[in-house]
Amino acid sequence: MVISLGGVKNARSFIPSGSFQITTFDTDRVSLIDIGYNKNIATSTAGTITLEPIGRDSTTNGDVNTYSFSLTTTVPMENNDVLKFSFPSEVVVNAGGETTLCTP
């Protein structure tokens, strides 16, 4: 027997869920036949982020400017999600006391 359950939303975490359980009943829908499986469900592959080409205000070496880009994720973003950016040591963020402003 193959059973397909559609519309099940994976957790947005790599933390294993509680136990997934299967219970079977007789045709009277009251008499328990068996209960089992008791396995956790866990996401094992992170969604991918696609970054479009980065635009910038200036191409002058050492100039302070604004970088603009757009990204697409395979996992829909929700309110209060956090984006974390890591920059190489050659790139100075908040140069000259400028504020970093992220606009959706």
C-alpha positions as YAML, in Angstrom:
chain: A
units: angstrom
residues:
- id: 1
  name: MET
  ca: [0.00, 0.00, 0.00]
- id: 2
  name: VAL
  ca: [1.27, 3.49, -0.85]
- id: 3
  name: ILE
  ca: [-0.19, 6.53, 0.87]
- id: 4
  name: SER
  ca: [0.56, 10.09, -0.27]
- id: 5
  name: LEU
  ca: [-0.25, 12.99, 2.03]
- id: 6
  name: GLY
  ca: [-0.25, 16.30, 0.20]
- id: 7
  name: GLY
  ca: [-0.20, 19.77, 1.69]
- id: 8
  name: VAL
  ca: [2.20, 18.92, 4.52]
- id: 9
  name: LYS
  ca: [4.47, 21.86, 5.33]
- id: 10
  name: ASN
  ca: [8.01, 20.95, 6.39]
- id: 11
  name: ALA
  ca: [9.31, 22.57, 9.55]
- id: 12
  name: ARG
  ca: [11.45, 25.66, 8.91]
- id: 13
  name: SER
  ca: [14.27, 24.17, 10.95]
- id: 14
  name: PHE
  ca: [16.76, 21.32, 11.02]
- id: 15
  name: ILE
  ca: [15.52, 20.37, 14.50]
- id: 16
  name: PRO
  ca: [13.75, 16.98, 14.38]
- id: 17
  name: SER
  ca: [10.00, 17.08, 14.95]
- id: 18
  name: GLY
  ca: [8.09, 15.05, 17.47]
- id: 19
  name: SER
  ca: [7.28, 11.45, 16.59]
- id: 20
  name: PHE
  ca: [5.33, 10.71, 13.43]
- id: 21
  name: GLN
  ca: [2.82, 8.03, 14.28]
- id: 22
  name: ILE
  ca: [0.50, 5.78, 12.30]
- id: 23
  name: THR
  ca: [-2.57, 4.24, 13.91]
- id: 24
  name: THR
  ca: [-4.88, 1.75, 12.21]
- id: 25
  name: PHE
  ca: [-8.43, 0.90, 13.20]
- id: 26
  name: ASP
  ca: [-10.89, -1.78, 12.16]
- id: 27
  name: THR
  ca: [-13.74, -0.84, 9.82]
- id: 28
  name: ASP
  ca: [-15.86, 0.13, 12.84]
- id: 29
  name: ARG
  ca: [-13.36, 3.04, 13.30]
- id: 30
  name: VAL
  ca: [-13.20, 2.31, 17.03]
- id: 31
  name: SER
  ca: [-11.33, -0.98, 17.40]
- id: 32
  name: LEU
  ca: [-7.57, -0.35, 17.43]
- id: 33
  name: ILE
  ca: [-5.56, -2.70, 15.21]
- id: 34
  name: ASP
  ca: [-2.05, -1.36, 15.66]
- id: 35
  name: ILE
  ca: [-0.05, 1.76, 16.35]
- id: 36
  name: GLY
  ca: [3.53, 2.46, 15.46]
- id: 37
  name: TYR
  ca: [6.27, 3.96, 13.32]
- id: 38
  name: ASN
  ca: [7.36, 6.58, 15.91]
- id: 39
  name: LYS
  ca: [9.98, 8.25, 13.73]
- id: 40
  name: ASN
  ca: [10.96, 11.92, 13.75]
- id: 41
  name: ILE
  ca: [10.75, 14.06, 10.66]
- id: 42
  name: ALA
  ca: [13.65, 16.44, 10.00]
- id: 43
  name: THR
  ca: [14.65, 18.69, 7.15]
- id: 44
  name: SER
  ca: [18.05, 17.59, 5.86]
- id: 45
  name: THR
  ca: [18.75, 20.01, 3.01]
- id: 46
  name: ALA
  ca: [18.85, 23.79, 3.32]
- id: 47
  name: GLY
  ca: [16.97, 25.88, 0.80]
- id: 48
  name: THR
  ca: [19.10, 27.67, -1.76]
- id: 49
  name: ILE
  ca: [19.54, 31.42, -2.13]
- id: 50
  name: THR
  ca: [20.04, 32.86, -5.59]
- id: 51
  name: LEU
  ca: [21.70, 36.26, -5.68]
- id: 52
  name: GLU
  ca: [21.16, 38.46, -8.71]
- id: 53
  name: PRO
  ca: [24.03, 40.61, -9.99]
- id: 54
  name: ILE
  ca: [25.08, 43.25, -7.45]
- id: 55
  name: GLY
  ca: [24.72, 46.89, -8.43]
- id: 56
  name: ARG
  ca: [26.69, 49.72, -6.85]
- id: 57
  name: ASP
  ca: [26.69, 53.51, -6.94]
- id: 58
  name: SER
  ca: [30.37, 53.90, -7.72]
- id: 59
  name: THR
  ca: [33.15, 51.90, -9.31]
- id: 60
  name: THR
  ca: [35.91, 54.16, -7.93]
- id: 61
  name: ASN
  ca: [38.39, 52.29, -5.71]
- id: 62
  name: GLY
  ca: [37.99, 53.25, -2.06]
- id: 63
  name: ASP
  ca: [34.73, 55.16, -2.62]
- id: 64
  name: VAL
  ca: [31.88, 54.74, -0.09]
- id: 65
  name: ASN
  ca: [28.73, 53.73, -1.92]
- id: 66
  name: THR
  ca: [25.57, 51.64, -1.80]
- id: 67
  name: TYR
  ca: [25.38, 48.07, -3.04]
- id: 68
  name: SER
  ca: [21.99, 46.87, -4.31]
- id: 69
  name: PHE
  ca: [20.98, 43.34, -5.11]
- id: 70
  name: SER
  ca: [17.99, 41.06, -5.05]
- id: 71
  name: LEU
  ca: [17.82, 37.52, -3.84]
- id: 72
  name: THR
  ca: [15.44, 34.64, -4.30]
- id: 73
  name: THR
  ca: [15.03, 31.74, -1.89]
- id: 74
  name: THR
  ca: [13.47, 28.34, -2.40]
- id: 75
  name: VAL
  ca: [12.04, 28.59, 1.13]
- id: 76
  name: PRO
  ca: [9.56, 31.49, 1.33]
- id: 77
  name: MET
  ca: [10.68, 34.19, 3.74]
- id: 78
  name: GLU
  ca: [8.35, 35.15, 6.56]
- id: 79
  name: ASN
  ca: [8.07, 38.20, 8.80]
- id: 80
  name: ASN
  ca: [10.80, 38.26, 11.46]
- id: 81
  name: ASP
  ca: [13.14, 35.98, 9.48]
- id: 82
  name: VAL
  ca: [16.75, 37.10, 9.83]
- id: 83
  name: LEU
  ca: [19.25, 37.59, 7.02]
- id: 84
  name: LYS
  ca: [22.91, 37.37, 7.98]
- id: 85
  name: PHE
  ca: [25.57, 38.79, 5.71]
- id: 86
  name: SER
  ca: [29.27, 37.98, 5.88]
- id: 87
  name: PHE
  ca: [31.76, 40.21, 4.12]
- id: 88
  name: PRO
  ca: [35.41, 39.66, 3.27]
- id: 89
  name: SER
  ca: [37.91, 41.70, 5.28]
- id: 90
  name: GLU
  ca: [38.60, 43.92, 2.25]
- id: 91
  name: VAL
  ca: [35.04, 45.27, 2.33]
- id: 92
  name: VAL
  ca: [34.34, 47.78, 5.13]
- id: 93
  name: VAL
  ca: [30.68, 47.89, 6.18]
- id: 94
  name: ASN
  ca: [29.45, 51.15, 7.78]
- id: 95
  name: ALA
  ca: [32.47, 53.00, 6.41]
- id: 96
  name: GLY
  ca: [32.62, 56.61, 7.54]
- id: 97
  name: GLY
  ca: [29.82, 56.00, 10.07]
- id: 98
  name: GLU
  ca: [27.24, 55.35, 7.33]
- id: 99
  name: THR
  ca: [24.14, 53.46, 8.45]
- id: 100
  name: THR
  ca: [23.37, 50.11, 6.90]
- id: 101
  name: LEU
  ca: [19.78, 50.22, 5.67]
- id: 102
  name: CYS
  ca: [18.12, 47.11, 4.29]
- id: 103
  name: THR
  ca: [14.96, 47.86, 2.32]
- id: 104
  name: PRO
  ca: [12.78, 44.95, 1.18]
...
